[in-house]
Amino acid sequence: MIDRVFAIRGLLLAVLVLMAGNGFMPTLLAMRMEGAGAAAPVVGLMASAYFFGLVVGSLTLTNVIKQVGHIRTFATVVTVLSSSTLFYSLYQNAVLWSVLRLLDGVCVAGVFICLESWLNHRADAQSRGTILAAYMIALYSGQAVGQFLLGLDTGLMLPFVVSSMLVSLSSVPVLLTRIDSPPLPDDGDHLSLPALFRTSPLGTVGVTLTGVMMGAFYGLGALYARRSGFDLSDVALFVSVVIAGGVALQWPLGHLSDRMDRRLVIVMVLGGILVASLVLALLTDHFVIFGMGALFGGFVFSLYPLCVAHANDRLTAAEQLSASSVLILLYSGGAAGGPLLGSAAMAAFGPRGLFLFMAALGTIGVGFALWRMYRSDAVAGEDQQPYQILPRTTPAAAALEPASQSSDEVA
């Protein structure tokens, strides 16, 4: 399996470098707007624009790839992303920055679609899980390490320059790759949202709630830490700790869900989000905030793959790939609304309002999950699909799921 990962090292390096360069931008922009005295809803609007751009890019850039191919599309979106990163340093304005974040979201969607299509092209039934794991490690590692570039923020354009450099350099291993371009994407049949909801109400609602929570955290988590008295280095550390916690708890929680009623694990995770959020909202000790932040990240990062696995438990093999694409779009739609709703809570209750909002979402989720457990029977253990740690990027990532293999591959 190691040789399979080694063969795609250029693509993984591109993900790592890109996320190191672009992953800290939400934190940096939130801190710049906070320093300028912007209200929380303004920061929330800017964050929502990015996730809306992800949705737009996911829905439209496949057609661009069909016209010009993967490499030209990748080079184009990386160039535009690098340029928009420098544009932030020229003029600080909430409306302009929101437009740029929308553009960033479209470009990042294009990057993910191209890279994930390549990875899926290189994967087979035996290596799919290994390639997916390597991709997730590169993705989250770059995102976590990149937060520490926030220390470059001295009020000058230096962090934007460094970010632009890293984004541009991420294109080098892709443009020089000898890996054949994947076939052009095909327009397949898609499971409709109403049909998916009828089949798995908890899966669809849980994924949407995860998107709202993650969008609110990525857009406003740094603002919460800053207004709770953290300096810039501690803000970066807080965001990194949440991401690290998310990586650490996904496998043990998923392993547990394969051995019992998965809905019960989802209830436990939502309850953990509720408790961790209340602690983060009510206590101010920085040591406690770091610890609860790691737990919050562990629970909220795990919720998406748990809900996808629960949905797959109730779907046929033929339905799982198209359902995963719909679930990713539901997540992205929720993420677009999360910063707006979370910022409204912060405007009403101060910094703690962000996690009071998270606690409210956790309460809604627990109530809905318990209601679904009352209304429907559990899936038999032997019929449950194996849990997989999944990216929440674009519909192209759905094809990387080992559970989404074709019947020919499985046979």
ABEGO torsion letter per residue (X at the ends): XAAAAAAAAAAAAAAAAAAAAAAAAAAAAAAAAAAAGBBAAAAAAAAAAAAAAAAAAAAAAAAAAAAAEAAAAAAAAAAAAAAAAAAAAABBBAAAAAAAAAAAAAAAAAAAAAAAAAAAAABBAAAAAAAAAAAAAAAAAAAAAAAAAAAABAGBAAAAAAAAAAAAAAAAAAAABABBBBBBBBBBBBBBAAAAAAABAAAAAAAAAAAAAAAAAAAAAAAAAAAAGBBAAAAAAAAAAAAAAAAAAAAAAAAAAAABBAAAAAAAAAAAAAAAAAAAAABABAAAAAAAAAAAAAAAAAAAAAAAAAAAAABBAAAAAAAAAAAAAAAAAAAAAAAAAAAAAAAAAEAAAAAAAAAAAAAAAAAAAAAAAAABBBBBAAABBBBBBBBBBBAAAAAABAAABBAAAAX
